Amino acid sequence: METSNRSLNLFLLSCVFLFVCTEVLLSPFYPQFFKKVYGINDPDLTGFYIMTCRLVVVVFTPIWGLIAHKSNNSSTLLIIGQWGTGISCFLMAISQSFEMFVAASVLLLIFKSSYFLLYTILISENRNSTTGAAASYHAVLQGAIVTATILSGWVIGMDNPLLIFWIVGIIECLMAVFSLFFLKKVSKNVIVESDLEQTNNRSLITQFLFFGIIVLTLHLAVNMIRPFFTTFTENVYSTNTMMSSSLYLIPSLMAIVTLPLTKKYSERLGWYGYVGAASMIIVGLFLQGIETSIAGLIFFRCMFGIGAAWCLAKIDVFIFNWSVNMHGDYSKISAIQNVGLLLAPVAASSIVNTRSISAVFTFASLFVVLHLLIFLWGTYSREKNKGKLHLHKEEEHALYK
């Protein structure tokens, strides 16, 4: 890898780290944040805020993808998004009411919805190592979540937590300035020229639905257990806050630890590796819901984390290899991911209310079973009907590596 390409990758991954870290910085403490800053105790308002934020991302991510496809200049759009994000942070920092804070947050997320372009640019600039780039992205993402979780306690302990938005806004604007230098040589949007030109819209819609369903089921399953995990460990294992937080972060840490293995063996194992990783998720999720011991829970969390890291990275490679219009197609998939994030806590709450907390693990594992069955059916159909794959020969090879 050339030095310039390494520098670009490092910069893009740094932007990803900042994006994710600031995105989830207050998420563990929204109720405490709104109470401290605006004197709000109503949990329904917190739920309204989170729901509104998710919906904004779901709606505007495909819009940014469409604009990127039409303009054929994703780097400029990303820089616009960075400047808009920075300015929006300043507006959040001076918000004197909850309503103003919500309005500024909506504006922030309209601009921040463009940040999925970081990922598509990273992949397009690493065409010869898409799995490595995808694995690095997910490892950095999980590292940012760990960092944000650690910092969140410090932020909520500040006399005026709104001050953090001044800091974030300044950093975002600085990154936008650096982007002018690092992104000036980024290649234009890549449009795959192949048999795709001859495919009909119905076939393309079928493929999009296929990838949409497997992405939705995977993200729904992975995120279902998060809202009630610490409550589960405190009730079943009598853990303290520190121990519960540590157990919560294990999957994110495993994504970072196993990054070299994912890069080295993902291409070699290919389809078999994906099935094995999905099976690890299923077993890891199901057994977490069965009371064993702390050591057993840690082992199953590790198993779940390794499988999830592998599948999340590899499924992105499949999507990018299939894609006709990388930025446009992935923006839609990113929106579906956010639908999964939106539905996950709703589904988890429903299960807890009608059954039990431990049942969430069982249902989450069943979603992964469904995910794997659809994935196997789709890949089998593609292999059986190669004329309908709509992929280059080299892309077909990459899909089954």
Secondary structure, DSSP 8 states (H G I E B T S, - for coil): --HHHHHHHHHHHHHHHHHHHHHHSSGGGHHHHHHHHH----HHHHHHHHHHHHHHHHHHHHHHHHHHHHH--HHHHHHHHHHHHHHHHHHHHT--SHHHHHHHHHHHHHHHGGGHHHHHHHHHTTGGGHHHHHHHHHHHHHHHHHHHHHHHHHHHTSSSTTHHHHHHHHHHHHHHHHHHHHTTT-----B--SGGGG--HHHHHHHHHHHHHHHHHHHHHHHHTHHHHHHHHHHHH---HHHHHHHHHHHHHHHHHTHHHHHHHHHHHHHHHHHHHHHHHHHHHHHHTS---HHHHHHHHHHHHHHHHHHHHHHHHHHHHH-SBHHHHHHHHHHHHHHHHHHHHHHHHHHHHHS-HHHHHHHHHHHHHHHHHHHHHHHHHHHHTGGGS---HHHHHHHT-
